[in-house]
Amino acid sequence: MTTPFDQQPQPVPPSEGTNDAPEDRANNAPTVPNTVPAGQPNVASDGAATTPMTPATAPQQPAGAPFDRVYAVSPQQLFQVIHDQLTTGATFTLDNENTQTGAFSFHSYDGVNCTLTVVPQGAAGAAIRLEATGNESAKRVDEFLAALDKRIGVAPAPATHGAGAATGFAGAAAPAVLAPNAQGVKKTSKLAVFAIIWGVLFVLAQFVDVSGRAWGGLLFATVIPALLSGFAVYVTRPSGKVQGRVLAWVAVGITVVGLVIGGVFVIRDGAKAKADRAELEASLATKCEAYSWPESDIAALLPQPKSTKGEIKSESSDYFSIEVCDTDAKQYADYVKSVQDNGFTVDYSKSADIFNAKNADGYSVSVSRDTDDETIMSITIQVPEKKEDTSTDGDAAKQDDKSTDTGTDSSDANKQSDQSSDQKAQQNTNDSADFKSTMDSYEAFIDEYVAFMNKYQKSDNVVSMATDYASMMKRYSEFSQKVDAIDENSLSSEDSAYYTEVMTRCAQKLASVGQ
């Protein structure tokens, strides 16, 4: 609050007679004289005898007696302190104030009315003149002055009223100058400073690139700076023991800024995550376009679906996968029945949404309905696992023994050796083709597995995908066993390089799951 004491009034000397001590004024109080002559009894108008009147006692200190003090502070500071005391205290209520003259009028809850004027005293600081009227005025004035001394930070001053008190500005006894006490000066709140430091750290933390920001984490991180700044505002209140209210509000502002910045980042990251999920779902979504049923041997083992719209996911000599659109529950059930009619009845399992079975030759088939879009039917079929054939070496040994026993000539032996070499070369060629086919089918399955797992982890209802998940894990185990059964030491240099290439790509694809 600005108190423009532009025209600084000089202290006005009290009027004559106002410097009399209270006891002097009491002795000069008028009394009621006894007009009855000495030695004569008092006789009332009705003739009855009366007792003599006792002289009246001196009256109490008259209302409006001045109470003066001088403080070694500026008039503006003193005016502000008095204003704060009257507006925050419970004993007195401010009625009016005048910043031009430095005058206050206020009253206490028990009816004491007070008038106070702040008077500049030059280098000495500022003085106050306090006048009070009403019962117990001296008690309330003492209470007011004691509170004022505490706020300014001075030791309690002696009362300036009553017998022996200072007689005012122009009296014989000058009021004591009350300088601020060094122990009473408010210190700057360390809590406010610490709240500012923590608030700055909170703001800087919002610029750290952290994925997956959420409102819960932001609000949790806001708790500490909010509490620190809130407590700083409380302890630096006008009636508090420390100062630094501006710093406390700066800490509040910094905390709000950090919350706003963090909120912007949360909204931005949420929008980005939503866009990424939409893009992933679009990439995983089945493209319902017209397709042509393959003429491969493995696809020929299955009946052709009724719908001609869908997407072929993978096709090779030992693996085939397709997703067919526009298939309702009845069409799905009819297709499963037709698959069973084609001989896939070995080790089968069947439910409302998935069917797994093998045929007599060991071919495995799986038919299921998409949990997110039940109009899509997924169909996969793969060749049976091959068992190692160890009879070749035994037959070759028997043939060598037979050749020795019958005395076959060297030319016949050479012919048989050439034929055996051709057979082995043909066998190696076939084995290489089967090996590459196995690796191709394994990589195609890994693509399907990665797509499914990403979809599974992003789904909001993984319970509904539990059956598909179990089927996928079963197939993953089967393919892993097939690949683990490959003897890397028996592979040709070309096949070994191809094996390393495929396994590296598959490992990279599997590592992307969940990222």
C-alpha positions, 0 to 999 in steps of 0.5 A, spaced: 500 500 500 502 506 498 502 512 503 503 518 500 505 523 505 507 528 500 505 534 505 508 531 511 504 534 517 508 536 523 506 534 530 501 538 533 502 540 541 497 538 545 492 544 548 494 547 555 492 542 560 492 536 557 499 534 559 496 534 566 497 527 570 491 523 571 492 524 578 492 532 578 486 532 574 483 527 579 484 532 584 481 538 580 475 534 579 469 538 582 465 536 588 458 537 591 459 542 597 455 541 604 452 548 605 449 546 612 452 550 617 457 547 622 454 544 628 447 544 625 443 537 623 441 536 616 434 537 615 430 535 609 424 539 607 419 534 610 423 536 617 426 529 617 434 529 620 439 526 614 446 524 614 452 529 611 453 527 604 460 524 602 464 528 597 464 524 590 471 521 588 475 523 583 473 521 576 477 516 571 481 518 566 477 522 561 476 519 554 480 522 549 487 521 552 493 521 548 497 515 547 504 517 543 510 513 541 515 514 536 518 508 531 525 508 527 521 506 521 519 510 515 512 513 515 510 509 509 512 502 513 509 504 519 502 506 516 502 499 512 504 495 518 498 498 522 493 497 516 495 490 516 494 489 523 487 492 523 485 488 517 488 481 519 487 482 527 481 479 531 480 484 536 480 491 532 476 492 526 478 498 521 472 503 520 476 508 516 483 510 513 486 516 510 493 515 506 494 523 505 493 524 513 495 518 515 489 517 520 486 511 522 479 510 525 477 503 528 474 500 534 474 493 538 469 488 539 467 490 546 466 498 544 472 501 545 473 507 539 480 509 537 483 514 533 490 514 530 494 518 526 501 517 523 506 523 524 513 523 520 518 525 525 524 526 520 530 522 521 527 520 528 522 515 523 515 516 525 510 517 531 503 515 532 498 519 536 492 514 539 486 516 542 481 511 545 474 512 548 470 507 551 470 502 557 477 499 558 480 503 553 487 503 557 487 495 556 485 495 549 490 500 547 496 496 551 494 490 547 494 494 540 501 497 542 504 491 544 501 487 537 504 493 533 511 493 537 511 485 535 509 486 528 515 492 527 520 487 531 521 491 537 521 490 544 515 491 548 515 498 550 512 501 557 505 504 557 504 511 555 498 512 559 496 513 566 501 516 572 508 517 570 507 516 563 510 520 558 506 527 556 506 527 549 510 530 543 510 537 547 510 535 554 516 534 559 517 527 557 519 525 550 516 519 548 522 513 547 524 512 540 523 504 538 528 502 534 527 495 530 530 489 534 535 485 530 532 479 533 525 481 531 526 482 524 523 477 519 528 472 515 527 470 508 523 463 508 528 457 506 521 453 504 520 459 499 527 458 496 527 451 496 520 451 493 522 455 487 528 450 486 524 444 486 519 448 481 524 449 476 527 442 476 519 440 475 519 444 469 525 442 466 523 435 467 517 436 463 522 436 457 525 430 458 523 425 452 519 420 456 515 415 452 508 413 454 506 419 458 500 419 462 496 424 466 497 420 472 504 420 472 504 428 471 499 429 477 504 424 481 510 428 479 506 435 481 504 433 488 511 435 491 512 442 488 505 444 489 505 442 496 512 446 497 509 452 494 503 451 498 506 451 504 511 457 502 505 461 501 502 459 508 508 460 512 510 467 509 503 470 510 503 477 513 502 474 520 507 469 519 514 469 522 518 469 516 518 473 509 518 472 502 511 472 500 513 474 493 518 468 492 512 463 495 508 466 489 513 465 484 514 458 486 506 457 485 507 460 478 513 456 476 509 449 478 503 451 474 507 453 468 510 446 469 503 443 470 501 446 463 507 444 459 507 437 462 499 437 460 501 439 453 506 433 452 501 428 455 496 430 450 501 430 444 504 423 446 497 421 447 495 423 440 501 420 437 500 413 441 493 413 438 496 415 431 501 409 431 496 404 434 491 406 428 497 405 423 498 398 426 491 396 426 491 399 419 497 395 417 494 388 420 487 389 418 485 384 412 485 387 405 478 384 403 480 384 395 478 379 390 483 373 390 484 367 386 485 360 390 492 357 389 493 351 385 498 348 389 498 341 392 497 343 399 492 348 397 488 343 393 487 339 400 482 344 402 476 346 400 475 353 397 471 358 401 464 361 399 467 368 399 472 370 394 474 376 397 480 376 402 488 376 402 493 371 402 498 372 407 503 366 405 504 361 400 509 356 399 510 348 397 509 346 405 505 352 408 499 356 406 495 361 409 489 366 407 484 370 411 477 370 407 472 376 408 465 376 408 464 370 412 458 369 417 458 364 423 454 359 418 459 360 413 464 358 418 461 352 420 459 349 413 467 350 411 469 347 418 464 341 416 467 341 409 474 341 411 472 335 416 469 331 410 476 332 406 479 328 411 482 332 417 479 328 423 485 326 426 487 329 433 482 335 432 479 340 436 473 344 435 470 350 438 465 356 436 471 360 433 477 355 432 478 348 429 485 344 429 486 337 426 490 333 421 489 328 416 492 321 415 498 324 412 500 328 417 498 335 414 495 340 419 490 345 418 487 351 423 481 354 421 478 360 426 474 367 426 477 373 427 476 376 434 476 383 432 472 382 426 468 376 426 466 376 418 474 374 417 476 367 417 483 365 417 485 358 414 492 355 415 495 349 413 502 346 413 506 339 411 507 334 416 514 334 420 519 330 416 523 324 420 530 323 419 531 317 414 537 313 416 536 307 412 540 310 406 547 308 409 545 301 411 542 300 404 549 302 401 553 298 406 549 292 404 550 293 396 557 294 398 557 287 401 553 284 395 558 287 390 564 284 394 561 277 395 558 276 387 565 278 385 563 284 381 568 286 376 571 293 376 567 296 371 560 294 374 563 297 380 565 303 377 558 304 374 554 302 380 559 308 383 557 313 378 550 311 379 550 312 387 554 318 386 548 321 381 543 318 386 546 322 392 547 328 388 539 328 386 538 326 393 542 332 396 538 337 391 532 334 393 534 335 401 536 342 399 530 344 396 526 341 402 531 345 407 529 352 403 522 350 403 522 349 411 526 355 412 521 359 407 515 357 411 518 358 418 520 365 416 513 366 413 510 363 420 514 368 424 511 374 420 504 371 422 506 370 429 509 377 430 503 381 427 499 377 431 503 378 438 503 386 436 495 385 435 495 381 442 499 386 446 495 392 443 488 389 444 484 392 450 480 385 450 486 379 450 481 374 454 477 374 447 484 372 444 486 367 449 484 361 444 487 364 438 493 365 442 494 358 445 493 356 437 499 361 435 503 358 441 502 351 439 504 352 432 510 356 434 513 351 438 512 346 432 516 350 427 521 351 433 522 344 433 522 343 426 528 348 425 532 346 431 532 339 428 536 341 422 543 339 423 547 345 421 553 341 420 550 337 414 548 343 410 552 345 404 555 352 404 550 355 400 544 352 405 548 354 411 549 361 409 541 361 407 540 358 414 544 364 417 540 369 413 533 367 415 535 366 422 538 373 423 531 376 419 527 372 424 531 374 430 530 381 428 523 380 427 521 377 434 525 382 437 520 387 435 515 384 438 512 389 444 516 395 442 
